[in-house]
Structures are given as structure tokens and as C-alpha cells.
Amino acid sequence: MGTKQVFFVRLFDGTSDEVAFERSGSFLSRIERIVAPALERAPARGVETAEPEDGPAEREIDAIVAAGDESRDARVPGAPEPAPPPSAVDVQKLFSGLTVQRTAHGGLVIEAPPETAATLAALFAGMAQLLQAVAPGPAS
């Protein structure tokens, strides 16, 4: 957990352009490990899959998710339609354009081409907001 906090504090504090990590492994290899299982489980479009029987816990989770579904909520007249979420292929293309390098002092530099830099910055900003929302308050 400490490594993640160091990453986001140094990445978004505006005073440094590198992050030092004590553990080995590249950013992209970790992202690939996260994305790969989801891609393997996703059925091909148009292919029906047999649904396993759900236990009580699964049904409860499904009910909670269904209750939070805002897709049928009334839209404000004149409001723009939200953009569809990016596909897995779009996310893979975004990350494939990145270069990640270690610095001489052990830091990490993530470089994005101009056409994907804004999208990547938005992704990091969104992740920072999500992490900030669940971060514990200062210790007293």
C-alpha cells in the first residue's frame, strides 16, 4: 500500500517528474496482469454462454448492482448523451503507445505520445480521485 501512495503523491504533487520504486516489475506488466483475466473471461460478441447457478451472495450482489443502475433514469432535456466507455481494444491501444523507463536514480518515467497524453492524464487524474475518496484521514 505504501508504494501506491508514494506513486500517486509524487506523481500528482507537481514537483517531480519521476517516481522511485523499491519493488521490481514494470507498470505495463502489472496493468497487463489486471486486464488479461478480464479479456479471457469476456465471451465473444454474439456468443451465448451458460450462466452458472448463483448462490445467495451472488443474487444479493446482483440485486444491489441492479438497484444502483442509473441507465433508466430520466435524462435532463437538452443534456448531451454520455460518451460510450472505451473498449478493451481502445485501452490496449492507449497503453501500447506508452514507454516506461527507469531513471539512473531508480525512478520511473512514463511517456505518452501527444495523441494519447490527454487521455492518459485524465485516467491518472480519475484514479487519483478514486484513491483519494477512499484514503483514510490523517492519523491523529
The first five atom37 places (N, CA, C, CB, O) and aatype in JSON, in Angstrom:
{
  "aatype": [12, 7, 16, 11, 5, 19, 13, 13, 19, 1, 10, 13, 3, 7, 16, 15, 3, 6, 19, 0, 13, 6, 1, 15, 7, 15, 13, 10, 15, 1, 9, 6, 1, 9, 19, 0, 14, 0, 10, 6, 1, 0, 14, 0, 1, 7, 19, 6, 16, 0, 6, 14, 6, 3, 7, 14, 0, 6, 1, 6, 9, 3, 0, 9, 19, 0, 0, 7, 3, 6, 15, 1, 3, 0, 1, 19, 14, 7, 0, 14, 6, 14, 0, 14, 14, 14, 15, 0, 19, 3, 19, 5, 11, 10, 13, 15, 7, 10, 16, 19, 5, 1, 16, 0, 8, 7, 7, 10, 19, 9, 6, 0, 14, 14, 6, 16, 0, 0, 16, 10, 0, 0, 10, 13, 0, 7, 12, 0, 5, 10, 10, 5, 0, 19, 0, 14, 7, 14, 0, 15],
  "atom_mask": [
    [1, 1, 1, 1, 1],
    [1, 1, 1, 0, 1],
    [1, 1, 1, 1, 1],
    [1, 1, 1, 1, 1],
    [1, 1, 1, 1, 1],
    [1, 1, 1, 1, 1],
    [1, 1, 1, 1, 1],
    [1, 1, 1, 1, 1],
    [1, 1, 1, 1, 1],
    [1, 1, 1, 1, 1],
    [1, 1, 1, 1, 1],
    [1, 1, 1, 1, 1],
    [1, 1, 1, 1, 1],
    [1, 1, 1, 0, 1],
    [1, 1, 1, 1, 1],
    [1, 1, 1, 1, 1],
    [1, 1, 1, 1, 1],
    [1, 1, 1, 1, 1],
    [1, 1, 1, 1, 1],
    [1, 1, 1, 1, 1],
    [1, 1, 1, 1, 1],
    [1, 1, 1, 1, 1],
    [1, 1, 1, 1, 1],
    [1, 1, 1, 1, 1],
    [1, 1, 1, 0, 1],
    [1, 1, 1, 1, 1],
    [1, 1, 1, 1, 1],
    [1, 1, 1, 1, 1],
    [1, 1, 1, 1, 1],
    [1, 1, 1, 1, 1],
    [1, 1, 1, 1, 1],
    [1, 1, 1, 1, 1],
    [1, 1, 1, 1, 1],
    [1, 1, 1, 1, 1],
    [1, 1, 1, 1, 1],
    [1, 1, 1, 1, 1],
    [1, 1, 1, 1, 1],
    [1, 1, 1, 1, 1],
    [1, 1, 1, 1, 1],
    [1, 1, 1, 1, 1],
    [1, 1, 1, 1, 1],
    [1, 1, 1, 1, 1],
    [1, 1, 1, 1, 1],
    [1, 1, 1, 1, 1],
    [1, 1, 1, 1, 1],
    [1, 1, 1, 0, 1],
    [1, 1, 1, 1, 1],
    [1, 1, 1, 1, 1],
    [1, 1, 1, 1, 1],
    [1, 1, 1, 1, 1],
    [1, 1, 1, 1, 1],
    [1, 1, 1, 1, 1],
    [1, 1, 1, 1, 1],
    [1, 1, 1, 1, 1],
    [1, 1, 1, 0, 1],
    [1, 1, 1, 1, 1],
    [1, 1, 1, 1, 1],
    [1, 1, 1, 1, 1],
    [1, 1, 1, 1, 1],
    [1, 1, 1, 1, 1],
    [1, 1, 1, 1, 1],
    [1, 1, 1, 1, 1],
    [1, 1, 1, 1, 1],
    [1, 1, 1, 1, 1],
    [1, 1, 1, 1, 1],
    [1, 1, 1, 1, 1],
    [1, 1, 1, 1, 1],
    [1, 1, 1, 0, 1],
    [1, 1, 1, 1, 1],
    [1, 1, 1, 1, 1],
    [1, 1, 1, 1, 1],
    [1, 1, 1, 1, 1],
    [1, 1, 1, 1, 1],
    [1, 1, 1, 1, 1],
    [1, 1, 1, 1, 1],
    [1, 1, 1, 1, 1],
    [1, 1, 1, 1, 1],
    [1, 1, 1, 0, 1],
    [1, 1, 1, 1, 1],
    [1, 1, 1, 1, 1],
    [1, 1, 1, 1, 1],
    [1, 1, 1, 1, 1],
    [1, 1, 1, 1, 1],
    [1, 1, 1, 1, 1],
    [1, 1, 1, 1, 1],
    [1, 1, 1, 1, 1],
    [1, 1, 1, 1, 1],
    [1, 1, 1, 1, 1],
    [1, 1, 1, 1, 1],
    [1, 1, 1, 1, 1],
    [1, 1, 1, 1, 1],
    [1, 1, 1, 1, 1],
    [1, 1, 1, 1, 1],
    [1, 1, 1, 1, 1],
    [1, 1, 1, 1, 1],
    [1, 1, 1, 1, 1],
    [1, 1, 1, 0, 1],
    [1, 1, 1, 1, 1],
    [1, 1, 1, 1, 1],
    [1, 1, 1, 1, 1],
    [1, 1, 1, 1, 1],
    [1, 1, 1, 1, 1],
    [1, 1, 1, 1, 1],
    [1, 1, 1, 1, 1],
    [1, 1, 1, 1, 1],
    [1, 1, 1, 0, 1],
    [1, 1, 1, 0, 1],
    [1, 1, 1, 1, 1],
    [1, 1, 1, 1, 1],
    [1, 1, 1, 1, 1],
    [1, 1, 1, 1, 1],
    [1, 1, 1, 1, 1],
    [1, 1, 1, 1, 1],
    [1, 1, 1, 1, 1],
    [1, 1, 1, 1, 1],
    [1, 1, 1, 1, 1],
    [1, 1, 1, 1, 1],
    [1, 1, 1, 1, 1],
    [1, 1, 1, 1, 1],
    [1, 1, 1, 1, 1],
    [1, 1, 1, 1, 1],
    [1, 1, 1, 1, 1],
    [1, 1, 1, 1, 1],
    [1, 1, 1, 1, 1],
    [1, 1, 1, 1, 1],
    [1, 1, 1, 0, 1],
    [1, 1, 1, 1, 1],
    [1, 1, 1, 1, 1],
    [1, 1, 1, 1, 1],
    [1, 1, 1, 1, 1],
    [1, 1, 1, 1, 1],
    [1, 1, 1, 1, 1],
    [1, 1, 1, 1, 1],
    [1, 1, 1, 1, 1],
    [1, 1, 1, 1, 1],
    [1, 1, 1, 1, 1],
    [1, 1, 1, 0, 1],
    [1, 1, 1, 1, 1],
    [1, 1, 1, 1, 1],
    [1, 1, 1, 1, 1]
  ],
  "atom_positions": [
    [[0.83, -1.19, 0.0], [0.0, 0.0, 0.0], [0.87, 1.26, 0.0], [-0.94, 0.0, 1.21], [0.53, 2.24, -0.65]],
    [[1.98, 1.23, 0.71], [2.86, 2.38, 0.78], [3.43, 2.76, -0.57], [0.0, 0.0, 0.0], [3.59, 3.95, -0.87]],
    [[3.75, 1.77, -1.4], [4.29, 2.02, -2.73], [3.28, 2.77, -3.58], [4.68, 0.7, -3.4], [3.64, 3.69, -4.31]],
    [[2.01, 2.38, -3.49], [0.96, 3.05, -4.27], [0.8, 4.49, -3.82], [-0.38, 2.31, -4.14], [0.65, 5.39, -4.65]],
    [[0.84, 4.73, -2.51], [0.7, 6.09, -2.01], [1.86, 6.95, -2.47], [0.61, 6.1, -0.48], [1.65, 8.1, -2.88]],
    [[3.07, 6.42, -2.42], [4.25, 7.17, -2.89], [4.08, 7.51, -4.35], [5.55, 6.35, -2.66], [4.35, 8.64, -4.76]],
    [[3.63, 6.54, -5.15], [3.44, 6.76, -6.59], [2.5, 7.93, -6.84], [2.89, 5.5, -7.26], [2.85, 8.85, -7.58]],
    [[1.32, 7.92, -6.23], [0.34, 8.96, -6.51], [0.71, 10.29, -5.87], [-1.01, 8.52, -6.03], [0.43, 11.34, -6.46]],
    [[1.33, 10.29, -4.7], [1.74, 11.55, -4.08], [2.79, 12.22, -4.95], [2.3, 11.31, -2.65], [2.69, 13.41, -5.24]],
    [[3.81, 11.46, -5.38], [4.87, 12.06, -6.2], [4.4, 12.37, -7.61], [6.06, 11.13, -6.26], [4.85, 13.35, -8.21]],
    [[3.5, 11.56, -8.14], [3.03, 11.78, -9.5], [2.2, 13.05, -9.58], [2.22, 10.59, -9.98], [2.29, 13.79, -10.56]],
    [[1.38, 13.31, -8.58], [0.44, 14.42, -8.67], [0.8, 15.61, -7.79], [-0.93, 13.93, -8.3], [0.01, 16.55, -7.7]],
    [[1.96, 15.62, -7.16], [2.3, 16.77, -6.34], [2.87, 17.92, -7.16], [3.28, 16.38, -5.28], [2.97, 19.04, -6.67]],
    [[3.25, 17.66, -8.4], [3.69, 18.72, -9.3], [5.14, 19.12, -9.12], [0.0, 0.0, 0.0], [5.6, 20.05, -9.78]],
    [[5.89, 18.45, -8.23], [7.27, 18.85, -8.02], [8.27, 17.86, -8.6], [7.53, 19.01, -6.55], [9.47, 18.12, -8.58]],
    [[7.81, 16.74, -9.12], [8.73, 15.74, -9.62], [8.18, 15.13, -10.9], [8.99, 14.65, -8.57], [6.97, 15.04, -11.09]],
    [[9.09, 14.71, -11.79], [8.66, 14.03, -13.0], [9.06, 12.57, -12.98], [9.23, 14.73, -14.23], [9.07, 11.91, -14.03]],
    [[9.4, 12.05, -11.79], [9.75, 10.63, -11.69], [9.3, 10.1, -10.35], [11.26, 10.42, -11.88], [9.08, 10.85, -9.4]],
    [[9.16, 8.77, -10.28], [8.75, 8.09, -9.06], [9.71, 6.94, -8.83], [7.27, 7.57, -9.16], [9.96, 6.15, -9.74]],
    [[10.25, 6.84, -7.65], [11.17, 5.74, -7.31], [10.37, 4.59, -6.72], [12.27, 6.21, -6.32], [9.51, 4.8, -5.86]],
    [[10.65, 3.38, -7.16], [10.0, 2.18, -6.64], [11.05, 1.27, -6.05], [9.21, 1.45, -7.74], [12.14, 1.1, -6.6]],
    [[10.72, 0.69, -4.91], [11.63, -0.26, -4.3], [11.46, -1.66, -4.86], [11.43, -0.27, -2.79], [12.38, -2.48, -4.81]],
    [[10.26, -1.95, -5.41], [9.99, -3.29, -5.93], [10.2, -3.31, -7.43], [8.55, -3.73, -5.59], [10.05, -2.29, -8.11]],
    [[10.57, -4.49, -7.94], [10.8, -4.61, -9.38], [9.48, -4.88, -10.09], [11.83, -5.73, -9.68], [8.47, -5.16, -9.45]],
    [[9.5, -4.8, -11.42], [8.31, -5.04, -12.23], [7.91, -3.75, -12.91], [0.0, 0.0, 0.0], [8.01, -2.67, -12.34]],
    [[7.45, -3.89, -14.11], [7.08, -2.69, -14.85], [5.6, -2.37, -14.7], [7.43, -2.84, -16.33], [4.79, -3.25, -14.41]],
    [[5.28, -1.13, -14.89], [3.91, -0.66, -14.82], [3.03, -1.4, -15.83], [3.84, 0.86, -15.06], [1.94, -1.86, -15.5]],
    [[3.53, -1.51, -17.06], [2.74, -2.18, -18.09], [2.5, -3.65, -17.79], [3.41, -2.04, -19.43], [1.42, -4.16, -18.06]],
    [[3.49, -4.33, -17.24], [3.29, -5.75, -16.95], [2.24, -5.92, -15.86], [4.61, -6.41, -16.52], [1.47, -6.89, -15.89]],
    [[2.18, -5.0, -14.91], [1.14, -5.08, -13.87], [-0.23, -4.79, -14.45], [1.45, -4.09, -12.72], [-1.2, -5.46, -14.11]],
    [[-0.33, -3.81, -15.33], [-1.61, -3.5, -15.97], [-2.06, -4.68, -16.82], [-1.49, -2.22, -16.84], [-3.24, -5.03, -16.81]],
    [[-1.13, -5.3, -17.55], [-1.49, -6.45, -18.38], [-2.01, -7.6, -17.53], [-0.29, -6.91, -19.2], [-2.93, -8.3, -17.95]],
    [[-1.42, -7.8, -16.34], [-1.91, -8.86, -15.46], [-3.32, -8.56, -14.97], [-0.97, -9.04, -14.27], [-4.09, -9.48, -14.71]],
    [[-3.66, -7.29, -14.84], [-5.01, -6.92, -14.4], [-6.0, -7.09, -15.54], [-5.04, -5.47, -13.88], [-7.1, -7.63, -15.34]],
    [[-5.63, -6.64, -16.74], [-6.55, -6.64, -17.88], [-6.71, -8.03, -18.5], [-6.05, -5.67, -18.94], [-7.82, -8.38, -18.93]],
    [[-5.66, -8.83, -18.56], [-5.7, -10.12, -19.25], [-6.79, -11.05, -18.73], [-4.37, -10.8, -19.13], [-7.51, -11.62, -19.55]],
    [[-6.96, -11.25, -17.41], [-8.02, -12.16, -16.97], [-9.42, -11.69, -17.38], [-7.97, -12.31, -15.46], [-10.28, -12.51, -17.69]],
    [[-9.64, -10.39, -17.38], [-10.95, -9.88, -17.78], [-11.2, -10.14, -19.25], [-11.06, -8.39, -17.49], [-12.33, -10.46, -19.64]],
    [[-10.18, -10.01, -20.07], [-10.33, -10.26, -21.5], [-10.57, -11.75, -21.77], [-9.09, -9.78, -22.26], [-11.33, -12.1, -22.68]],
    [[-9.93, -12.61, -21.0], [-10.12, -14.05, -21.18], [-11.52, -14.49, -20.79], [-9.09, -14.82, -20.38], [-12.08, -15.38, -21.42]],
    [[-12.09, -13.87, -19.77], [-13.42, -14.26, -19.3], [-14.53, -13.7, -20.17], [-13.62, -13.8, -17.88], [-15.63, -14.26, -20.2]],
    [[-14.26, -12.6, -20.88], [-15.3, -11.96, -21.68], [-15.66, -12.85, -22.87], [-14.84, -10.57, -22.16], [-14.78, -13.22, -23.65]],
    [[-16.96, -13.19, -23.02], [-17.36, -14.01, -24.17], [-17.31, -13.19, -25.45], [-18.77, -14.59, -23.96], [-17.46, -11.97, -25.43]],
    [[-17.11, -13.87, -26.55], [-17.11, -13.2, -27.85], [-18.5, -12.62, -28.09], [-16.7, -14.19, -29.0], [-19.49, -13.18, -27.63]],
    [[-18.56, -11.53, -28.8], [-19.85, -10.9, -29.07], [-20.73, -11.83, -29.88], [-19.67, -9.55, -29.81], [-20.28, -12.45, -30.84]],
    [[-21.99, -11.91, -29.48], [-22.95, -12.74, -30.2], [-22.91, -14.2, -29.77], [0.0, 0.0, 0.0], [-23.68, -15.02, -30.3]],
    [[-22.04, -14.55, -28.84], [-21.93, -15.93, -28.38], [-22.65, -16.05, -27.04], [-20.44, -16.38, -28.25], [-22.34, -15.33, -26.1]],
    [[-23.61, -16.96, -26.97], [-24.35, -17.2, -25.72], [-23.51, -18.08, -24.81], [-25.73, -17.86, -26.01], [-22.88, -19.03, -25.27]],
    [[-23.5, -17.76, -23.53], [-22.8, -18.6, -22.57], [-23.78, -19.05, -21.51], [-21.6, -17.84, -21.93], [-24.72, -18.34, -21.17]],
    [[-23.55, -20.23, -20.99], [-24.42, -20.76, -19.94], [-24.1, -20.04, -18.64], [-24.26, -22.31, -19.79], [-22.93, -19.94, -18.25]],
    [[-25.11, -19.56, -17.97], [-24.93, -18.88, -16.7], [-24.91, -19.91, -15.59], [-26.05, -17.85, -16.47], [-25.81, -20.74, -15.49]],
    [[-23.88, -19.87, -14.73], [-23.87, -20.79, -13.6], [-24.94, -20.37, -12.59], [-22.48, -20.82, -12.93], [-25.35, -19.22, -12.54]],
    [[-25.38, -21.34, -11.78], [-26.37, -21.03, -10.77], [-25.74, -20.11, -9.74], [-26.93, -22.33, -10.11], [-24.62, -20.34, -9.28]],
    [[-26.47, -19.07, -9.39], [-25.96, -18.12, -8.42], [-26.33, -18.55, -7.02], [-26.49, -16.71, -8.7], [-27.42, -19.07, -6.78]],
    [[-25.41, -18.33, -6.11], [-25.69, -18.57, -4.71], [-26.37, -17.34, -4.13], [0.0, 0.0, 0.0], [-26.52, -16.33, -4.82]],
    [[-26.78, -17.42, -2.87], [-27.47, -16.28, -2.24], [-26.62, -15.0, -2.25], [-27.83, -16.63, -0.8], [-27.16, -13.91, -2.44]],
    [[-25.33, -15.13, -2.04], [-24.47, -13.94, -2.03], [-24.43, -13.29, -3.41], [-23.04, -14.3, -1.57], [-24.48, -12.07, -3.52]],
    [[-24.34, -14.12, -4.45], [-24.31, -13.58, -5.81], [-25.63, -12.88, -6.15], [-24.04, -14.7, -6.82], [-25.63, -11.82, -6.78]],
    [[-26.75, -13.47, -5.73], [-28.05, -12.84, -6.0], [-28.17, -11.51, -5.27], [-29.21, -13.78, -5.58], [-28.73, -10.55, -5.8]],
    [[-27.63, -11.46, -4.04], [-27.67, -10.21, -3.29], [-26.84, -9.13, -3.98], [-27.17, -10.43, -1.85], [-27.26, -7.98, -4.07]],
    [[-25.67, -9.52, -4.46], [-24.81, -8.57, -5.18], [-25.5, -8.09, -6.44], [-23.45, -9.21, -5.53], [-25.49, -6.9, -6.74]],
    [[-26.11, -9.02, -7.18], [-26.84, -8.64, -8.41], [-27.97, -7.67, -8.09], [-27.4, -9.89, -9.11], [-28.2, -6.72, -8.85]],
    [[-28.68, -7.89, -6.98], [-29.78, -7.0, -6.59], [-29.26, -5.61, -6.25], [-30.54, -7.58, -5.4], [-29.88, -4.61, -6.61]],
    [[-28.12, -5.54, -5.57], [-27.53, -4.24, -5.21], [-27.08, -3.5, -6.47], [-26.33, -4.42, -4.24], [-27.31, -2.3, -6.61]],
    [[-26.44, -4.23, -7.37], [-25.99, -3.61, -8.62], [-27.19, -3.12, -9.43], [-25.16, -4.61, -9.46], [-27.17, -2.01, -9.96]],
    [[-28.24, -3.94, -9.52], [-29.44, -3.54, -10.27], [-30.09, -2.31, -9.65], [-30.45, -4.7, -10.32], [-30.58, -1.44, -10.37]],
    [[-30.11, -2.23, -8.31], [-30.7, -1.08, -7.64], [-29.91, 0.2, -7.93], [-30.77, -1.32, -6.12], [-30.49, 1.29, -7.97]],
    [[-28.61, 0.07, -8.13], [-27.78, 1.24, -8.41], [-27.69, 1.59, -9.88], [0.0, 0.0, 0.0], [-27.03, 2.56, -10.25]],
    [[-28.35, 0.82, -10.73], [-28.3, 1.06, -12.18], [-29.02, 2.36, -12.51], [-28.94, -0.12, -12.96], [-30.22, 2.5, -12.28]],
    [[-28.29, 3.3, -13.04], [-28.85, 4.6, -13.38], [-29.17, 4.73, -14.87], [-27.9, 5.7, -12.97], [-29.54, 5.8, -15.33]],
    [[-29.03, 3.64, -15.62], [-29.21, 3.72, -17.06], [-30.65, 4.03, -17.46], [-28.77, 2.43, -17.7], [-30.89, 4.54, -18.55]],
    [[-31.61, 3.73, -16.58], [-33.01, 4.01, -16.92], [-33.51, 5.3, -16.29], [-33.9, 2.86, -16.48], [-34.69, 5.64, -16.41]],
    [[-32.63, 6.03, -15.6], [-33.02, 7.29, -15.0], [-33.36, 8.3, -16.09], [-31.9, 7.84, -14.1], [-32.83, 8.24, -17.2]],
    [[-34.26, 9.22, -15.77], [-34.66, 10.24, -16.73], [-33.49, 11.18, -17.01], [-35.89, 11.03, -16.21], [-32.77, 11.57, -16.1]],
    [[-33.33, 11.52, -18.27], [-32.26, 12.43, -18.68], [-32.8, 13.87, -18.66], [-31.72, 12.06, -20.1], [-33.98, 14.12, -18.87]],
    [[-31.9, 14.78, -18.41], [-32.24, 16.19, -18.46], [-32.4, 16.57, -19.92], [-31.15, 17.08, -17.75], [-31.52, 16.3, -20.73]],
    [[-33.53, 17.21, -20.28], [-33.7, 17.59, -21.68], [-32.59, 18.52, -22.14], [-35.06, 18.27, -21.89], [-32.21, 19.47, -21.45]],
    [[-32.07, 18.24, -23.32], [-31.01, 19.06, -23.9], [-29.62, 18.7, -23.43], [0.0, 0.0, 0.0], [-28.64, 19.24, -23.94]],
    [[-29.51, 17.77, -22.46], [-28.18, 17.37, -21.99], [-27.54, 16.46, -23.03], [-28.27, 16.66, -20.6], [-28.22, 15.63, -23.64]],
    [[-26.24, 16.61, -23.23], [-25.58, 15.75, -24.22], [-25.56, 14.29, -23.74], [-24.13, 16.24, -24.47], [-25.52, 14.01, -22.55]],
    [[-25.6, 13.39, -24.69], [-25.53, 11.97, -24.38], [-24.12, 11.65, -23.9], [-25.91, 11.09, -25.61], [-23.15, 12.15, -24.46]],
    [[-24.0, 10.82, -22.88], [-22.65, 10.47, -22.43], [-21.93, 9.63, -23.47], [-22.7, 9.72, -21.09], [-22.55, 8.85, -24.21]],
    [[-20.63, 9.8, -23.52], [-19.83, 9.03, -24.47], [-19.78, 7.57, -24.01], [-18.39, 9.62, -24.59], [-19.74, 7.3, -22.81]],
    [[-19.78, 6.64, -24.95], [-19.69, 5.23, -24.55], [-18.32, 4.97, -23.93], [-19.94, 4.29, -25.77], [-17.34, 5.61, -24.3]],
    [[-18.24, 4.02, -23.0], [-16.94, 3.73, -22.39], [-16.0, 3.13, -23.43], [-17.1, 2.78, -21.19], [-16.44, 2.5, -24.39]],
    [[-14.7, 3.32, -23.24], [-13.75, 2.76, -24.21], [-13.77, 1.23, -24.14], [-12.32, 3.28, -23.94], [-14.0, 0.64, -23.09]],
    [[-13.52, 0.62, -25.28], [-13.47, -0.84, -25.33], [-12.11, -1.32, -24.81], [-13.71, -1.35, -26.77], [-11.19, -0.52, -24.63]],
    [[-12.01, -2.61, -24.58], [-10.73, -3.19, -24.14], [-9.64, -2.93, -25.18], [-10.88, -4.71, -23.88], [-8.49, -2.71, -24.82]],
    [[-10.01, -2.97, -26.45], [-9.04, -2.71, -27.52], [-8.54, -1.27, -27.44], [-9.67, -2.99, -28.9], [-7.35, -1.01, -27.62]],
    [[-9.46, -0.34, -27.16], [-9.06, 1.07, -27.03], [-8.07, 1.24, -25.87], [-10.29, 1.96, -26.82], [-7.09, 1.98, -25.99]],
    [[-8.33, 0.57, -24.76], [-7.45, 0.67, -23.6], [-6.09, 0.06, -23.93], [-8.07, -0.03, -22.38], [-5.06, 0.61, -23.55]],
    [[-6.09, -1.08, -24.63], [-4.83, -1.7, -25.01], [-4.03, -0.78, -25.94], [-5.08, -3.05, -25.69], [-2.81, -0.68, -25.81]],
    [[-4.7, -0.11, -26.87], [-4.01, 0.82, -27.77], [-3.41, 1.99, -26.98], [-4.99, 1.35, -28.85], [-2.3, 2.43, -27.27]],
    [[-4.16, 2.47, -25.99], [-3.66, 3.57, -25.16], [-2.36, 3.16, -24.47], [-4.72, 3.98, -24.12], [-1.38, 3.91, -24.51]],
    [[-2.35, 2.0, -23.85], [-1.16, 1.56, -23.12], [-0.04, 1.11, -24.05], [-1.52, 0.44, -22.19], [1.13, 1.2, -23.67]],
    [[-0.36, 0.64, -25.23], [0.7, 0.18, -26.14], [1.56, 1.34, -26.63], [0.09, -0.55, -27.33], [2.71, 1.12, -27.02]],
    [[1.04, 2.55, -26.61], [1.8, 3.71, -27.05], [2.71, 4.28, -25.97], [0.0, 0.0, 0.0], [3.51, 5.17, -26.25]],
    [[2.61, 3.79, -24.75], [3.41, 4.31, -23.66], [4.82, 3.73, -23.67], [2.74, 4.02, -22.32], [5.05, 2.61, -24.12]],
    [[5.74, 4.53, -23.18], [7.07, 3.99, -22.88], [7.3, 4.22, -21.4], [8.2, 4.67, -23.76], [7.02, 5.3, -20.87]],
    [[7.81, 3.21, -20.74], [8.1, 3.28, -19.31], [9.57, 2.94, -19.15], [7.18, 2.31, -18.48], [10.03, 1.88, -19.58]],
    [[10.3, 3.85, -18.5], [11.74, 3.67, -18.35], [12.16, 3.96, -16.92], [12.51, 4.57, -19.32], [11.57, 4.8, -16.24]],
    [[13.17, 3.25, -16.49], [13.79, 3.53, -15.19], [14.83, 4.64, -15.38], [14.45, 2.23, -14.59], [15.52, 4.69, -16.4]],
    [[14.92, 5.5, -14.4], [15.95, 6.54, -14.44], [17.2, 6.01, -13.77], [15.46, 7.84, -13.76], [17.18, 4.95, -13.14]],
    [[18.28, 6.74, -13.89], [19.55, 6.33, -13.29], [19.45, 6.26, -11.77], [20.66, 7.3, -13.69], [20.2, 5.51, -11.14]],
    [[18.54, 7.02, -11.18], [18.4, 7.05, -9.72], [17.32, 6.1, -9.23], [18.09, 8.45, -9.26], [16.97, 6.12, -8.05]],
    [[16.78, 5.25, -10.12], [15.78, 4.26, -9.7], [14.35, 4.73, -9.86], [0.0, 0.0, 0.0], [13.43, 3.99, -9.51]],
    [[14.14, 5.92, -10.36], [12.79, 6.43, -10.57], [12.15, 5.8, -11.79], [0.0, 0.0, 0.0], [12.74, 4.93, -12.43]],
    [[10.98, 6.24, -12.1], [10.23, 5.7, -13.23], [9.68, 6.86, -14.04], [9.09, 4.76, -12.74], [9.11, 7.8, -13.48]],
    [[9.84, 6.8, -15.35], [9.32, 7.82, -16.26], [8.3, 7.16, -17.18], [10.48, 8.51, -17.08], [8.61, 6.17, -17.84]],
    [[7.09, 7.7, -17.21], [6.05, 7.22, -18.11], [5.87, 8.29, -19.17], [4.69, 6.92, -17.34], [5.56, 9.44, -18.86]],
    [[6.06, 7.92, -20.43], [5.96, 8.88, -21.52], [4.87, 8.42, -22.48], [7.31, 9.04, -22.26], [4.81, 7.26, -22.87]],
    [[4.02, 9.37, -22.86], [2.92, 9.08, -23.78], [3.06, 9.97, -25.0], [1.55, 9.29, -23.1], [3.48, 11.12, -24.89]],
    [[2.71, 9.44, -26.18], [2.74, 10.29, -27.37], [1.66, 11.37, -27.26], [2.53, 9.44, -28.67], [0.69, 11.21, -26.51]],
    [[1.82, 12.47, -27.98], [0.87, 13.59, -27.87], [-0.59, 13.19, -28.06], [1.23, 14.65, -28.87], [-1.47, 13.74, -27.4]],
    [[-0.85, 12.26, -28.96], [-2.25, 11.91, -29.23], [-2.92, 11.14, -28.1], [-2.33, 11.09, -30.49], [-4.15, 11.04, -28.08]],
    [[-2.15, 10.59, -27.17], [-2.76, 9.86, -26.05], [-2.46, 10.5, -24.7], [-2.29, 8.44, -26.05], [-2.97, 10.03, -23.68]],
    [[-1.65, 11.55, -24.67], [-1.24, 12.15, -23.4], [-2.43, 12.68, -22.6], [-0.26, 13.28, -23.67], [-2.5, 12.45, -21.39]],
    [[-3.36, 13.36, -23.24], [-4.51, 13.92, -22.51], [-5.38, 12.81, -21.93], [-5.35, 14.81, -23.43], [-5.87, 12.92, -20.81]],
    [[-5.58, 11.74, -22.7], [-6.4, 10.62, -22.22], [-5.72, 9.95, -21.03], [-6.64, 9.6, -23.34], [-6.38, 9.63, -20.04]],
    [[-4.42, 9.74, -21.12], [-3.69, 9.12, -20.02], [-3.73, 10.02, -18.78], [-2.23, 8.84, -20.43], [-3.91, 9.53, -17.66]],
    [[-3.56, 11.31, -18.96], [-3.61, 12.24, -17.84], [-4.99, 12.19, -17.17], [-3.29, 13.68, -18.3], [-5.09, 12.23, -15.95]],
    [[-6.05, 12.11, -17.98], [-7.4, 12.02, -17.42], [-7.57, 10.71, -16.65], [-8.45, 12.11, -18.54], [-8.21, 10.69, -15.6]],
    [[-7.01, 9.63, -17.17], [-7.07, 8.33, -16.47], [-6.38, 8.42, -15.12], [-6.43, 7.22, -17.33], [-6.93, 7.99, -14.11]],
    [[-5.17, 8.98, -15.09], [-4.45, 9.12, -13.83], [-5.18, 10.05, -12.87], [-3.03, 9.64, -14.08], [-5.24, 9.78, -11.67]],
    [[-5.74, 11.13, -13.39], [-6.47, 12.06, -12.53], [-7.7, 11.37, -11.93], [-6.9, 13.32, -13.33], [-8.0, 11.54, -10.75]],
    [[-8.4, 10.6, -12.74], [-9.57, 9.87, -12.24], [-9.18, 8.85, -11.19], [0.0, 0.0, 0.0], [-9.86, 8.71, -10.17]],
    [[-8.09, 8.12, -11.43], [-7.61, 7.15, -10.44], [-7.22, 7.85, -9.15], [-6.42, 6.34, -11.0], [-7.5, 7.35, -8.06]],
    [[-6.58, 9.01, -9.26], [-6.17, 9.75, -8.07], [-7.4, 10.17, -7.26], [-5.34, 10.99, -8.45], [-7.39, 10.09, -6.04]],
    [[-8.46, 10.61, -7.94], [-9.69, 11.0, -7.25], [-10.32, 9.81, -6.55], [-10.69, 11.61, -8.23], [-10.77, 9.92, -5.4]],
    [[-10.36, 8.66, -7.22], [-10.93, 7.46, -6.61], [-10.14, 7.04, -5.38], [-10.98, 6.31, -7.62], [-10.71, 6.69, -4.35]],
    [[-8.81, 7.07, -5.49], [-7.98, 6.69, -4.36], [-8.1, 7.69, -3.22], [-6.52, 6.57, -4.79], [-8.13, 7.3, -2.05]],
    [[-8.18, 8.97, -3.54], [-8.34, 9.99, -2.52], [-9.65, 9.83, -1.78], [-8.27, 11.37, -3.14], [-9.71, 10.07, -0.57]],
    [[-10.7, 9.42, -2.49], [-12.02, 9.27, -1.88], [-12.03, 8.16, -0.82], [-13.05, 8.97, -2.95], [-12.81, 8.22, 0.12]],
    [[-11.18, 7.16, -0.98], [-11.18, 6.04, -0.02], [-9.98, 6.08, 0.92], [-11.2, 4.72, -0.76], [-9.84, 5.2, 1.77]],
    [[-9.13, 7.08, 0.78], [-7.95, 7.17, 1.62], [-8.36, 7.52, 3.05], [-6.95, 8.22, 1.07], [-9.26, 8.34, 3.26]],
    [[-7.71, 6.9, 4.02], [-8.03, 7.24, 5.41], [-7.59, 8.66, 5.7], [-7.36, 6.25, 6.4], [-6.66, 9.18, 5.07]],
    [[-8.27, 9.28, 6.65], [-7.92, 10.64, 7.05], [-6.57, 10.65, 7.74], [0.0, 0.0, 0.0], [-6.02, 9.6, 8.04]],
    [[-6.05, 11.85, 7.99], [-4.75, 11.95, 8.67], [-4.82, 11.3, 10.05], [-4.3, 13.43, 8.79], [-5.83, 11.41, 10.75]],
    [[-3.75, 10.63, 10.42], [-3.69, 9.99, 11.74], [-3.64, 11.06, 12.82], [-2.46, 9.06, 11.86], [-2.96, 12.07, 12.68]],
    [[-4.38, 10.82, 13.89], [-4.37, 11.82, 14.97], [-3.74, 11.29, 16.21], [-5.76, 12.29, 15.29], [-3.65, 12.01, 17.21]]
  ]
}
